[in-house]
């Protein structure tokens, strides 16, 4: 497979290579130079990194407090 370097320094990874590795737009890479080669290694995001920002704007603490309050009320209602 061959690719061409653009005037902006961009290289398009051939479709077959992207599909083989399951690469999607926004994929990140570690770049290494070894002897006379450039090596791109996809960076696999950790589960924590993938969750970053997913719950922005939600008020999880209030939801947990409300759930806890309901549990206390339910337990109190079950007591004789």
mmJSON file of the N, C-alpha and C atoms, coordinates in Angstrom:
{"data_MODEL":{"atom_site":{
"group_PDB":["ATOM","ATOM","ATOM","ATOM","ATOM","ATOM","ATOM","ATOM","ATOM","ATOM","ATOM","ATOM","ATOM","ATOM","ATOM","ATOM","ATOM","ATOM","ATOM","ATOM","ATOM","ATOM","ATOM","ATOM","ATOM","ATOM","ATOM","ATOM","ATOM","ATOM","ATOM","ATOM","ATOM","ATOM","ATOM","ATOM","ATOM","ATOM","ATOM","ATOM","ATOM","ATOM","ATOM","ATOM","ATOM","ATOM","ATOM","ATOM","ATOM","ATOM","ATOM","ATOM","ATOM","ATOM","ATOM","ATOM","ATOM","ATOM","ATOM","ATOM","ATOM","ATOM","ATOM","ATOM","ATOM","ATOM","ATOM","ATOM","ATOM","ATOM","ATOM","ATOM","ATOM","ATOM","ATOM","ATOM","ATOM","ATOM","ATOM","ATOM","ATOM","ATOM","ATOM","ATOM","ATOM","ATOM","ATOM","ATOM","ATOM","ATOM","ATOM","ATOM","ATOM","ATOM","ATOM","ATOM","ATOM","ATOM","ATOM","ATOM","ATOM","ATOM","ATOM","ATOM","ATOM","ATOM","ATOM","ATOM","ATOM","ATOM","ATOM","ATOM","ATOM","ATOM","ATOM","ATOM","ATOM","ATOM","ATOM","ATOM","ATOM","ATOM","ATOM","ATOM","ATOM","ATOM","ATOM","ATOM","ATOM","ATOM","ATOM","ATOM","ATOM","ATOM","ATOM","ATOM","ATOM","ATOM","ATOM","ATOM","ATOM","ATOM","ATOM","ATOM","ATOM","ATOM","ATOM","ATOM","ATOM","ATOM","ATOM","ATOM","ATOM","ATOM","ATOM","ATOM","ATOM","ATOM","ATOM","ATOM","ATOM","ATOM","ATOM","ATOM","ATOM","ATOM","ATOM","ATOM","ATOM","ATOM","ATOM","ATOM","ATOM","ATOM","ATOM","ATOM","ATOM","ATOM","ATOM","ATOM","ATOM","ATOM","ATOM","ATOM","ATOM","ATOM","ATOM","ATOM","ATOM","ATOM","ATOM","ATOM","ATOM","ATOM","ATOM","ATOM","ATOM","ATOM","ATOM","ATOM","ATOM","ATOM","ATOM","ATOM","ATOM","ATOM","ATOM","ATOM","ATOM","ATOM","ATOM","ATOM","ATOM","ATOM","ATOM","ATOM","ATOM","ATOM","ATOM","ATOM","ATOM","ATOM","ATOM","ATOM","ATOM","ATOM","ATOM","ATOM","ATOM","ATOM","ATOM","ATOM","ATOM","ATOM","ATOM","ATOM","ATOM","ATOM","ATOM","ATOM"],
"id":[1,2,3,4,5,6,7,8,9,10,11,12,13,14,15,16,17,18,19,20,21,22,23,24,25,26,27,28,29,30,31,32,33,34,35,36,37,38,39,40,41,42,43,44,45,46,47,48,49,50,51,52,53,54,55,56,57,58,59,60,61,62,63,64,65,66,67,68,69,70,71,72,73,74,75,76,77,78,79,80,81,82,83,84,85,86,87,88,89,90,91,92,93,94,95,96,97,98,99,100,101,102,103,104,105,106,107,108,109,110,111,112,113,114,115,116,117,118,119,120,121,122,123,124,125,126,127,128,129,130,131,132,133,134,135,136,137,138,139,140,141,142,143,144,145,146,147,148,149,150,151,152,153,154,155,156,157,158,159,160,161,162,163,164,165,166,167,168,169,170,171,172,173,174,175,176,177,178,179,180,181,182,183,184,185,186,187,188,189,190,191,192,193,194,195,196,197,198,199,200,201,202,203,204,205,206,207,208,209,210,211,212,213,214,215,216,217,218,219,220,221,222,223,224,225,226,227,228,229,230,231,232,233,234,235,236,237,238,239,240],
"type_symbol":["N","C","C","N","C","C","N","C","C","N","C","C","N","C","C","N","C","C","N","C","C","N","C","C","N","C","C","N","C","C","N","C","C","N","C","C","N","C","C","N","C","C","N","C","C","N","C","C","N","C","C","N","C","C","N","C","C","N","C","C","N","C","C","N","C","C","N","C","C","N","C","C","N","C","C","N","C","C","N","C","C","N","C","C","N","C","C","N","C","C","N","C","C","N","C","C","N","C","C","N","C","C","N","C","C","N","C","C","N","C","C","N","C","C","N","C","C","N","C","C","N","C","C","N","C","C","N","C","C","N","C","C","N","C","C","N","C","C","N","C","C","N","C","C","N","C","C","N","C","C","N","C","C","N","C","C","N","C","C","N","C","C","N","C","C","N","C","C","N","C","C","N","C","C","N","C","C","N","C","C","N","C","C","N","C","C","N","C","C","N","C","C","N","C","C","N","C","C","N","C","C","N","C","C","N","C","C","N","C","C","N","C","C","N","C","C","N","C","C","N","C","C","N","C","C","N","C","C","N","C","C","N","C","C","N","C","C","N","C","C"],
"label_atom_id":["N","CA","C","N","CA","C","N","CA","C","N","CA","C","N","CA","C","N","CA","C","N","CA","C","N","CA","C","N","CA","C","N","CA","C","N","CA","C","N","CA","C","N","CA","C","N","CA","C","N","CA","C","N","CA","C","N","CA","C","N","CA","C","N","CA","C","N","CA","C","N","CA","C","N","CA","C","N","CA","C","N","CA","C","N","CA","C","N","CA","C","N","CA","C","N","CA","C","N","CA","C","N","CA","C","N","CA","C","N","CA","C","N","CA","C","N","CA","C","N","CA","C","N","CA","C","N","CA","C","N","CA","C","N","CA","C","N","CA","C","N","CA","C","N","CA","C","N","CA","C","N","CA","C","N","CA","C","N","CA","C","N","CA","C","N","CA","C","N","CA","C","N","CA","C","N","CA","C","N","CA","C","N","CA","C","N","CA","C","N","CA","C","N","CA","C","N","CA","C","N","CA","C","N","CA","C","N","CA","C","N","CA","C","N","CA","C","N","CA","C","N","CA","C","N","CA","C","N","CA","C","N","CA","C","N","CA","C","N","CA","C","N","CA","C","N","CA","C","N","CA","C","N","CA","C","N","CA","C","N","CA","C","N","CA","C","N","CA","C","N","CA","C","N","CA","C","N","CA","C"],
"label_alt_id":[null,null,null,null,null,null,null,null,null,null,null,null,null,null,null,null,null,null,null,null,null,null,null,null,null,null,null,null,null,null,null,null,null,null,null,null,null,null,null,null,null,null,null,null,null,null,null,null,null,null,null,null,null,null,null,null,null,null,null,null,null,null,null,null,null,null,null,null,null,null,null,null,null,null,null,null,null,null,null,null,null,null,null,null,null,null,null,null,null,null,null,null,null,null,null,null,null,null,null,null,null,null,null,null,null,null,null,null,null,null,null,null,null,null,null,null,null,null,null,null,null,null,null,null,null,null,null,null,null,null,null,null,null,null,null,null,null,null,null,null,null,null,null,null,null,null,null,null,null,null,null,null,null,null,null,null,null,null,null,null,null,null,null,null,null,null,null,null,null,null,null,null,null,null,null,null,null,null,null,null,null,null,null,null,null,null,null,null,null,null,null,null,null,null,null,null,null,null,null,null,null,null,null,null,null,null,null,null,null,null,null,null,null,null,null,null,null,null,null,null,null,null,null,null,null,null,null,null,null,null,null,null,null,null,null,null,null,null,null,null],
"label_comp_id":["UNK","UNK","UNK","UNK","UNK","UNK","UNK","UNK","UNK","UNK","UNK","UNK","UNK","UNK","UNK","UNK","UNK","UNK","UNK","UNK","UNK","UNK","UNK","UNK","UNK","UNK","UNK","UNK","UNK","UNK","UNK","UNK","UNK","UNK","UNK","UNK","UNK","UNK","UNK","UNK","UNK","UNK","UNK","UNK","UNK","UNK","UNK","UNK","UNK","UNK","UNK","UNK","UNK","UNK","UNK","UNK","UNK","UNK","UNK","UNK","UNK","UNK","UNK","UNK","UNK","UNK","UNK","UNK","UNK","UNK","UNK","UNK","UNK","UNK","UNK","UNK","UNK","UNK","UNK","UNK","UNK","UNK","UNK","UNK","UNK","UNK","UNK","UNK","UNK","UNK","UNK","UNK","UNK","UNK","UNK","UNK","UNK","UNK","UNK","UNK","UNK","UNK","UNK","UNK","UNK","UNK","UNK","UNK","UNK","UNK","UNK","UNK","UNK","UNK","UNK","UNK","UNK","UNK","UNK","UNK","UNK","UNK","UNK","UNK","UNK","UNK","UNK","UNK","UNK","UNK","UNK","UNK","UNK","UNK","UNK","UNK","UNK","UNK","UNK","UNK","UNK","UNK","UNK","UNK","UNK","UNK","UNK","UNK","UNK","UNK","UNK","UNK","UNK","UNK","UNK","UNK","UNK","UNK","UNK","UNK","UNK","UNK","UNK","UNK","UNK","UNK","UNK","UNK","UNK","UNK","UNK","UNK","UNK","UNK","UNK","UNK","UNK","UNK","UNK","UNK","UNK","UNK","UNK","UNK","UNK","UNK","UNK","UNK","UNK","UNK","UNK","UNK","UNK","UNK","UNK","UNK","UNK","UNK","UNK","UNK","UNK","UNK","UNK","UNK","UNK","UNK","UNK","UNK","UNK","UNK","UNK","UNK","UNK","UNK","UNK","UNK","UNK","UNK","UNK","UNK","UNK","UNK","UNK","UNK","UNK","UNK","UNK","UNK","UNK","UNK","UNK","UNK","UNK","UNK","UNK","UNK","UNK","UNK","UNK","UNK"],
"label_asym_id":["A","A","A","A","A","A","A","A","A","A","A","A","A","A","A","A","A","A","A","A","A","A","A","A","A","A","A","A","A","A","A","A","A","A","A","A","A","A","A","A","A","A","A","A","A","A","A","A","A","A","A","A","A","A","A","A","A","A","A","A","A","A","A","A","A","A","A","A","A","A","A","A","A","A","A","A","A","A","A","A","A","A","A","A","A","A","A","A","A","A","A","A","A","A","A","A","A","A","A","A","A","A","A","A","A","A","A","A","A","A","A","A","A","A","A","A","A","A","A","A","A","A","A","A","A","A","A","A","A","A","A","A","A","A","A","A","A","A","A","A","A","A","A","A","A","A","A","A","A","A","A","A","A","A","A","A","A","A","A","A","A","A","A","A","A","A","A","A","A","A","A","A","A","A","A","A","A","A","A","A","A","A","A","A","A","A","A","A","A","A","A","A","A","A","A","A","A","A","A","A","A","A","A","A","A","A","A","A","A","A","A","A","A","A","A","A","A","A","A","A","A","A","A","A","A","A","A","A","A","A","A","A","A","A","A","A","A","A","A","A"],
"label_entity_id":["1","1","1","1","1","1","1","1","1","1","1","1","1","1","1","1","1","1","1","1","1","1","1","1","1","1","1","1","1","1","1","1","1","1","1","1","1","1","1","1","1","1","1","1","1","1","1","1","1","1","1","1","1","1","1","1","1","1","1","1","1","1","1","1","1","1","1","1","1","1","1","1","1","1","1","1","1","1","1","1","1","1","1","1","1","1","1","1","1","1","1","1","1","1","1","1","1","1","1","1","1","1","1","1","1","1","1","1","1","1","1","1","1","1","1","1","1","1","1","1","1","1","1","1","1","1","1","1","1","1","1","1","1","1","1","1","1","1","1","1","1","1","1","1","1","1","1","1","1","1","1","1","1","1","1","1","1","1","1","1","1","1","1","1","1","1","1","1","1","1","1","1","1","1","1","1","1","1","1","1","1","1","1","1","1","1","1","1","1","1","1","1","1","1","1","1","1","1","1","1","1","1","1","1","1","1","1","1","1","1","1","1","1","1","1","1","1","1","1","1","1","1","1","1","1","1","1","1","1","1","1","1","1","1","1","1","1","1","1","1"],
"label_seq_id":[1,1,1,2,2,2,3,3,3,4,4,4,5,5,5,6,6,6,7,7,7,8,8,8,9,9,9,10,10,10,11,11,11,12,12,12,13,13,13,14,14,14,15,15,15,16,16,16,17,17,17,18,18,18,19,19,19,20,20,20,21,21,21,22,22,22,23,23,23,24,24,24,25,25,25,26,26,26,27,27,27,28,28,28,29,29,29,30,30,30,31,31,31,32,32,32,33,33,33,34,34,34,35,35,35,36,36,36,37,37,37,38,38,38,39,39,39,40,40,40,41,41,41,42,42,42,43,43,43,44,44,44,45,45,45,46,46,46,47,47,47,48,48,48,49,49,49,50,50,50,51,51,51,52,52,52,53,53,53,54,54,54,55,55,55,56,56,56,57,57,57,58,58,58,59,59,59,60,60,60,61,61,61,62,62,62,63,63,63,64,64,64,65,65,65,66,66,66,67,67,67,68,68,68,69,69,69,70,70,70,71,71,71,72,72,72,73,73,73,74,74,74,75,75,75,76,76,76,77,77,77,78,78,78,79,79,79,80,80,80],
"pdbx_PDB_ins_code":[null,null,null,null,null,null,null,null,null,null,null,null,null,null,null,null,null,null,null,null,null,null,null,null,null,null,null,null,null,null,null,null,null,null,null,null,null,null,null,null,null,null,null,null,null,null,null,null,null,null,null,null,null,null,null,null,null,null,null,null,null,null,null,null,null,null,null,null,null,null,null,null,null,null,null,null,null,null,null,null,null,null,null,null,null,null,null,null,null,null,null,null,null,null,null,null,null,null,null,null,null,null,null,null,null,null,null,null,null,null,null,null,null,null,null,null,null,null,null,null,null,null,null,null,null,null,null,null,null,null,null,null,null,null,null,null,null,null,null,null,null,null,null,null,null,null,null,null,null,null,null,null,null,null,null,null,null,null,null,null,null,null,null,null,null,null,null,null,null,null,null,null,null,null,null,null,null,null,null,null,null,null,null,null,null,null,null,null,null,null,null,null,null,null,null,null,null,null,null,null,null,null,null,null,null,null,null,null,null,null,null,null,null,null,null,null,null,null,null,null,null,null,null,null,null,null,null,null,null,null,null,null,null,null,null,null,null,null,null,null],
"Cartn_x":[0.845,0.0,0.883,0.425,1.151,0.246,0.871,0.145,0.997,0.369,1.062,0.981,2.066,2.117,1.59,0.602,0.041,0.93,0.618,1.386,1.202,0.154,-0.087,0.546,1.26,1.886,0.936,-0.171,-1.163,-0.981,-1.245,-1.189,-2.517,-3.098,-4.331,-3.955,-4.448,-4.197,-5.174,-4.671,-5.553,-6.707,-7.846,-9.063,-8.845,-8.155,-7.935,-7.218,-6.246,-5.518,-6.422,-7.225,-8.152,-9.156,-9.705,-10.69,-10.062,-8.864,-8.193,-7.944,-7.686,-7.39,-8.592,-9.706,-10.905,-10.742,-9.996,-9.742,-10.934,-11.248,-12.36,-11.816,-12.573,-12.132,-11.877,-10.803,-10.44,-9.5,-9.184,-8.263,-6.935,-6.314,-5.045,-3.938,-2.713,-1.58,-0.352,0.449,1.81,2.654,3.561,4.423,5.859,6.506,7.911,8.699,9.946,10.858,11.878,11.966,12.934,13.759,15.053,15.962,15.418,14.88,14.399,12.886,12.17,10.727,9.981,8.749,7.824,6.819,6.664,5.743,4.593,3.365,2.159,1.509,1.309,0.665,-0.6,-1.771,-3.014,-2.971,-3.457,-3.541,-4.923,-4.948,-6.215,-6.578,-7.72,-8.159,-8.61,-8.265,-8.709,-10.198,-10.874,-12.301,-12.555,-11.646,-11.801,-11.703,-10.733,-10.596,-11.838,-12.454,-13.642,-14.838,-14.86,-15.972,-15.791,-14.567,-14.286,-15.268,-15.969,-16.901,-18.271,-18.459,-19.733,-20.89,-20.618,-21.677,-21.592,-20.929,-20.835,-22.243,-22.506,-23.813,-24.849,-24.557,-25.527,-25.195,-26.205,-26.035,-26.143,-25.107,-25.141,-25.237,-24.624,-24.665,-26.096,-26.829,-28.22,-29.06,-28.795,-29.533,-29.244,-27.984,-27.62,-28.223,-28.214,-28.817,-30.31,-30.978,-32.422,-32.696,-31.901,-32.068,-31.861,-30.85,-30.573,-31.74,-32.285,-33.408,-34.604,-34.89,-36.002,-35.769,-34.525,-34.207,-34.437,-34.028,-34.228,-35.715,-36.497,-37.944,-38.584,-38.155,-38.712,-38.383,-37.115,-36.72,-37.505,-37.731,-38.477,-39.922,-40.497,-41.876,-42.022,-40.973,-41.026,-40.847,-40.309,-40.102,-41.423,-41.643,-42.91,-42.953],
"Cartn_y":[-1.182,0.0,1.236,2.245,3.512,4.64,5.688,6.891,8.084,9.254,10.474,11.497,12.196,13.257,14.54,15.173,16.418,17.596,18.754,19.96,20.358,19.857,20.131,19.068,18.116,17.067,15.938,15.829,14.798,13.601,12.419,11.18,10.466,10.006,9.235,7.765,7.132,5.705,4.96,4.074,3.36,2.643,2.617,2.036,0.617,-0.208,-1.601,-1.653,-0.772,-0.742,-0.243,0.795,1.312,0.248,-0.452,-1.485,-2.645,-3.044,-4.167,-3.875,-2.607,-2.231,-1.632,-1.482,-0.917,0.542,1.283,2.702,3.555,4.527,5.451,6.873,7.822,9.219,9.641,10.36,10.804,9.849,8.711,7.752,8.456,8.075,8.67,7.639,8.135,7.259,7.704,6.722,6.995,6.974,7.935,8.019,7.784,6.813,6.528,6.555,6.931,6.873,5.799,4.803,3.726,3.621,3.814,3.797,4.694,4.11,4.903,4.765,4.476,4.262,5.087,5.438,6.077,5.003,4.775,3.748,4.43,4.166,4.68,3.52,3.672,2.627,3.216,2.638,3.156,3.123,4.186,4.276,3.769,2.755,2.206,2.976,3.651,4.44,3.512,3.884,3.103,3.341,2.446,2.665,3.982,4.388,5.66,6.829,6.775,7.842,7.943,6.8,6.827,7.442,7.365,7.939,9.423,9.94,11.338,12.255,13.07,14.048,13.497,12.182,11.585,12.068,12.336,12.746,14.226,14.993,16.432,17.031,17.866,18.52,17.751,16.494,15.755,15.975,15.97,16.218,14.887,14.079,12.73,12.745,13.713,13.76,13.95,14.857,15.085,13.833,13.146,11.917,10.853,10.714,9.749,10.114,11.411,11.858,11.56,11.811,11.547,10.054,9.228,7.786,7.322,7.861,7.513,7.941,9.125,9.61,8.67,8.222,7.3,5.962,5.485,4.233,4.371,5.501,5.74,5.782,6.469,6.562,5.177,4.4,3.053,2.165,2.231,1.442,1.862,3.156,3.658,3.187,3.113,2.664,1.188,0.419,-1.029,-1.375,-0.456,-0.698,-0.606,-1.496,-1.451,-0.286],
"Cartn_z":[0.0,0.0,0.0,-0.672,-0.706,-0.275,0.236,0.641,0.246,0.165,-0.233,0.892,1.129,2.132,1.509,2.15,1.624,2.01,1.462,1.784,3.25,3.889,5.312,6.208,5.635,6.418,6.775,6.066,6.361,5.44,6.001,5.24,5.421,4.336,4.412,4.537,5.593,5.788,4.874,4.036,3.102,3.805,3.13,3.69,4.211,3.458,3.879,5.227,5.434,6.703,7.826,7.557,8.581,8.991,8.001,8.298,9.066,8.676,9.338,10.814,11.135,12.518,13.243,12.533,13.157,13.515,12.714,13.004,12.579,13.399,13.144,13.148,12.577,12.632,14.073,14.291,15.626,16.34,15.695,16.32,16.603,17.712,18.108,17.927,17.703,17.428,18.202,18.582,19.033,17.771,17.631,16.455,16.888,16.254,16.541,15.244,15.37,14.229,14.546,13.675,13.851,12.579,12.726,11.569,10.461,9.401,8.27,8.096,9.188,9.088,10.131,9.786,10.719,11.103,12.393,12.878,13.605,13.15,13.794,14.528,15.838,16.62,17.236,16.917,17.487,19.009,19.617,21.071,21.469,22.314,22.798,24.069,24.011,25.164,26.28,27.492,28.644,28.846,29.548,29.811,30.525,31.384,32.1,31.121,30.202,29.213,28.338,27.997,27.149,27.865,29.188,29.949,30.233,30.019,30.337,29.617,30.379,29.815,29.481,29.585,29.195,30.063,31.329,32.236,32.606,31.785,32.038,32.025,32.984,33.042,33.836,34.172,34.994,36.463,37.272,38.703,39.438,39.319,39.882,41.411,42.05,43.504,43.997,43.39,43.793,43.563,42.448,42.159,43.215,43.609,44.642,45.997,46.319,47.583,47.603,46.482,46.394,46.528,45.871,45.972,47.422,48.078,49.471,50.381,50.163,50.952,50.798,49.574,49.341,50.053,50.051,50.749,52.252,52.826,54.26,54.581,53.747,53.969,53.842,52.864,52.665,53.867,54.327,55.503,56.745,56.907,58.07,58.008,56.825,56.688,56.976,56.797,57.045,58.509,59.285,60.729,61.467,62.459,63.225,64.185],
"occupancy":[1.0,1.0,1.0,1.0,1.0,1.0,1.0,1.0,1.0,1.0,1.0,1.0,1.0,1.0,1.0,1.0,1.0,1.0,1.0,1.0,1.0,1.0,1.0,1.0,1.0,1.0,1.0,1.0,1.0,1.0,1.0,1.0,1.0,1.0,1.0,1.0,1.0,1.0,1.0,1.0,1.0,1.0,1.0,1.0,1.0,1.0,1.0,1.0,1.0,1.0,1.0,1.0,1.0,1.0,1.0,1.0,1.0,1.0,1.0,1.0,1.0,1.0,1.0,1.0,1.0,1.0,1.0,1.0,1.0,1.0,1.0,1.0,1.0,1.0,1.0,1.0,1.0,1.0,1.0,1.0,1.0,1.0,1.0,1.0,1.0,1.0,1.0,1.0,1.0,1.0,1.0,1.0,1.0,1.0,1.0,1.0,1.0,1.0,1.0,1.0,1.0,1.0,1.0,1.0,1.0,1.0,1.0,1.0,1.0,1.0,1.0,1.0,1.0,1.0,1.0,1.0,1.0,1.0,1.0,1.0,1.0,1.0,1.0,1.0,1.0,1.0,1.0,1.0,1.0,1.0,1.0,1.0,1.0,1.0,1.0,1.0,1.0,1.0,1.0,1.0,1.0,1.0,1.0,1.0,1.0,1.0,1.0,1.0,1.0,1.0,1.0,1.0,1.0,1.0,1.0,1.0,1.0,1.0,1.0,1.0,1.0,1.0,1.0,1.0,1.0,1.0,1.0,1.0,1.0,1.0,1.0,1.0,1.0,1.0,1.0,1.0,1.0,1.0,1.0,1.0,1.0,1.0,1.0,1.0,1.0,1.0,1.0,1.0,1.0,1.0,1.0,1.0,1.0,1.0,1.0,1.0,1.0,1.0,1.0,1.0,1.0,1.0,1.0,1.0,1.0,1.0,1.0,1.0,1.0,1.0,1.0,1.0,1.0,1.0,1.0,1.0,1.0,1.0,1.0,1.0,1.0,1.0,1.0,1.0,1.0,1.0,1.0,1.0,1.0,1.0,1.0,1.0,1.0,1.0,1.0,1.0,1.0,1.0,1.0,1.0],
"B_iso_or_equiv":[0.0,0.0,0.0,0.0,0.0,0.0,0.0,0.0,0.0,0.0,0.0,0.0,0.0,0.0,0.0,0.0,0.0,0.0,0.0,0.0,0.0,0.0,0.0,0.0,0.0,0.0,0.0,0.0,0.0,0.0,0.0,0.0,0.0,0.0,0.0,0.0,0.0,0.0,0.0,0.0,0.0,0.0,0.0,0.0,0.0,0.0,0.0,0.0,0.0,0.0,0.0,0.0,0.0,0.0,0.0,0.0,0.0,0.0,0.0,0.0,0.0,0.0,0.0,0.0,0.0,0.0,0.0,0.0,0.0,0.0,0.0,0.0,0.0,0.0,0.0,0.0,0.0,0.0,0.0,0.0,0.0,0.0,0.0,0.0,0.0,0.0,0.0,0.0,0.0,0.0,0.0,0.0,0.0,0.0,0.0,0.0,0.0,0.0,0.0,0.0,0.0,0.0,0.0,0.0,0.0,0.0,0.0,0.0,0.0,0.0,0.0,0.0,0.0,0.0,0.0,0.0,0.0,0.0,0.0,0.0,0.0,0.0,0.0,0.0,0.0,0.0,0.0,0.0,0.0,0.0,0.0,0.0,0.0,0.0,0.0,0.0,0.0,0.0,0.0,0.0,0.0,0.0,0.0,0.0,0.0,0.0,0.0,0.0,0.0,0.0,0.0,0.0,0.0,0.0,0.0,0.0,0.0,0.0,0.0,0.0,0.0,0.0,0.0,0.0,0.0,0.0,0.0,0.0,0.0,0.0,0.0,0.0,0.0,0.0,0.0,0.0,0.0,0.0,0.0,0.0,0.0,0.0,0.0,0.0,0.0,0.0,0.0,0.0,0.0,0.0,0.0,0.0,0.0,0.0,0.0,0.0,0.0,0.0,0.0,0.0,0.0,0.0,0.0,0.0,0.0,0.0,0.0,0.0,0.0,0.0,0.0,0.0,0.0,0.0,0.0,0.0,0.0,0.0,0.0,0.0,0.0,0.0,0.0,0.0,0.0,0.0,0.0,0.0,0.0,0.0,0.0,0.0,0.0,0.0,0.0,0.0,0.0,0.0,0.0,0.0],
"pdbx_formal_charge":[null,null,null,null,null,null,null,null,null,null,null,null,null,null,null,null,null,null,null,null,null,null,null,null,null,null,null,null,null,null,null,null,null,null,null,null,null,null,null,null,null,null,null,null,null,null,null,null,null,null,null,null,null,null,null,null,null,null,null,null,null,null,null,null,null,null,null,null,null,null,null,null,null,null,null,null,null,null,null,null,null,null,null,null,null,null,null,null,null,null,null,null,null,null,null,null,null,null,null,null,null,null,null,null,null,null,null,null,null,null,null,null,null,null,null,null,null,null,null,null,null,null,null,null,null,null,null,null,null,null,null,null,null,null,null,null,null,null,null,null,null,null,null,null,null,null,null,null,null,null,null,null,null,null,null,null,null,null,null,null,null,null,null,null,null,null,null,null,null,null,null,null,null,null,null,null,null,null,null,null,null,null,null,null,null,null,null,null,null,null,null,null,null,null,null,null,null,null,null,null,null,null,null,null,null,null,null,null,null,null,null,null,null,null,null,null,null,null,null,null,null,null,null,null,null,null,null,null,null,null,null,null,null,null,null,null,null,null,null,null],
"auth_seq_id":[1,1,1,2,2,2,3,3,3,4,4,4,5,5,5,6,6,6,7,7,7,8,8,8,9,9,9,10,10,10,11,11,11,12,12,12,13,13,13,14,14,14,15,15,15,16,16,16,17,17,17,18,18,18,19,19,19,20,20,20,21,21,21,22,22,22,23,23,23,24,24,24,25,25,25,26,26,26,27,27,27,28,28,28,29,29,29,30,30,30,31,31,31,32,32,32,33,33,33,34,34,34,35,35,35,36,36,36,37,37,37,38,38,38,39,39,39,40,40,40,41,41,41,42,42,42,43,43,43,44,44,44,45,45,45,46,46,46,47,47,47,48,48,48,49,49,49,50,50,50,51,51,51,52,52,52,53,53,53,54,54,54,55,55,55,56,56,56,57,57,57,58,58,58,59,59,59,60,60,60,61,61,61,62,62,62,63,63,63,64,64,64,65,65,65,66,66,66,67,67,67,68,68,68,69,69,69,70,70,70,71,71,71,72,72,72,73,73,73,74,74,74,75,75,75,76,76,76,77,77,77,78,78,78,79,79,79,80,80,80],
"auth_comp_id":["UNK","UNK","UNK","UNK","UNK","UNK","UNK","UNK","UNK","UNK","UNK","UNK","UNK","UNK","UNK","UNK","UNK","UNK","UNK","UNK","UNK","UNK","UNK","UNK","UNK","UNK","UNK","UNK","UNK","UNK","UNK","UNK","UNK","UNK","UNK","UNK","UNK","UNK","UNK","UNK","UNK","UNK","UNK","UNK","UNK","UNK","UNK","UNK","UNK","UNK","UNK","UNK","UNK","UNK","UNK","UNK","UNK","UNK","UNK","UNK","UNK","UNK","UNK","UNK","UNK","UNK","UNK","UNK","UNK","UNK","UNK","UNK","UNK","UNK","UNK","UNK","UNK","UNK","UNK","UNK","UNK","UNK","UNK","UNK","UNK","UNK","UNK","UNK","UNK","UNK","UNK","UNK","UNK","UNK","UNK","UNK","UNK","UNK","UNK","UNK","UNK","UNK","UNK","UNK","UNK","UNK","UNK","UNK","UNK","UNK","UNK","UNK","UNK","UNK","UNK","UNK","UNK","UNK","UNK","UNK","UNK","UNK","UNK","UNK","UNK","UNK","UNK","UNK","UNK","UNK","UNK","UNK","UNK","UNK","UNK","UNK","UNK","UNK","UNK","UNK","UNK","UNK","UNK","UNK","UNK","UNK","UNK","UNK","UNK","UNK","UNK","UNK","UNK","UNK","UNK","UNK","UNK","UNK","UNK","UNK","UNK","UNK","UNK","UNK","UNK","UNK","UNK","UNK","UNK","UNK","UNK","UNK","UNK","UNK","UNK","UNK","UNK","UNK","UNK","UNK","UNK","UNK","UNK","UNK","UNK","UNK","UNK","UNK","UNK","UNK","UNK","UNK","UNK","UNK","UNK","UNK","UNK","UNK","UNK","UNK","UNK","UNK","UNK","UNK","UNK","UNK","UNK","UNK","UNK","UNK","UNK","UNK","UNK","UNK","UNK","UNK","UNK","UNK","UNK","UNK","UNK","UNK","UNK","UNK","UNK","UNK","UNK","UNK","UNK","UNK","UNK","UNK","UNK","UNK","UNK","UNK","UNK","UNK","UNK","UNK"],
"auth_asym_id":["A","A","A","A","A","A","A","A","A","A","A","A","A","A","A","A","A","A","A","A","A","A","A","A","A","A","A","A","A","A","A","A","A","A","A","A","A","A","A","A","A","A","A","A","A","A","A","A","A","A","A","A","A","A","A","A","A","A","A","A","A","A","A","A","A","A","A","A","A","A","A","A","A","A","A","A","A","A","A","A","A","A","A","A","A","A","A","A","A","A","A","A","A","A","A","A","A","A","A","A","A","A","A","A","A","A","A","A","A","A","A","A","A","A","A","A","A","A","A","A","A","A","A","A","A","A","A","A","A","A","A","A","A","A","A","A","A","A","A","A","A","A","A","A","A","A","A","A","A","A","A","A","A","A","A","A","A","A","A","A","A","A","A","A","A","A","A","A","A","A","A","A","A","A","A","A","A","A","A","A","A","A","A","A","A","A","A","A","A","A","A","A","A","A","A","A","A","A","A","A","A","A","A","A","A","A","A","A","A","A","A","A","A","A","A","A","A","A","A","A","A","A","A","A","A","A","A","A","A","A","A","A","A","A","A","A","A","A","A","A"],
"auth_atom_id":["N","CA","C","N","CA","C","N","CA","C","N","CA","C","N","CA","C","N","CA","C","N","CA","C","N","CA","C","N","CA","C","N","CA","C","N","CA","C","N","CA","C","N","CA","C","N","CA","C","N","CA","C","N","CA","C","N","CA","C","N","CA","C","N","CA","C","N","CA","C","N","CA","C","N","CA","C","N","CA","C","N","CA","C","N","CA","C","N","CA","C","N","CA","C","N","CA","C","N","CA","C","N","CA","C","N","CA","C","N","CA","C","N","CA","C","N","CA","C","N","CA","C","N","CA","C","N","CA","C","N","CA","C","N","CA","C","N","CA","C","N","CA","C","N","CA","C","N","CA","C","N","CA","C","N","CA","C","N","CA","C","N","CA","C","N","CA","C","N","CA","C","N","CA","C","N","CA","C","N","CA","C","N","CA","C","N","CA","C","N","CA","C","N","CA","C","N","CA","C","N","CA","C","N","CA","C","N","CA","C","N","CA","C","N","CA","C","N","CA","C","N","CA","C","N","CA","C","N","CA","C","N","CA","C","N","CA","C","N","CA","C","N","CA","C","N","CA","C","N","CA","C","N","CA","C","N","CA","C","N","CA","C","N","CA","C","N","CA","C","N","CA","C","N","CA","C","N","CA","C"],
"pdbx_PDB_model_num":[1,1,1,1,1,1,1,1,1,1,1,1,1,1,1,1,1,1,1,1,1,1,1,1,1,1,1,1,1,1,1,1,1,1,1,1,1,1,1,1,1,1,1,1,1,1,1,1,1,1,1,1,1,1,1,1,1,1,1,1,1,1,1,1,1,1,1,1,1,1,1,1,1,1,1,1,1,1,1,1,1,1,1,1,1,1,1,1,1,1,1,1,1,1,1,1,1,1,1,1,1,1,1,1,1,1,1,1,1,1,1,1,1,1,1,1,1,1,1,1,1,1,1,1,1,1,1,1,1,1,1,1,1,1,1,1,1,1,1,1,1,1,1,1,1,1,1,1,1,1,1,1,1,1,1,1,1,1,1,1,1,1,1,1,1,1,1,1,1,1,1,1,1,1,1,1,1,1,1,1,1,1,1,1,1,1,1,1,1,1,1,1,1,1,1,1,1,1,1,1,1,1,1,1,1,1,1,1,1,1,1,1,1,1,1,1,1,1,1,1,1,1,1,1,1,1,1,1,1,1,1,1,1,1,1,1,1,1,1,1]
}}}
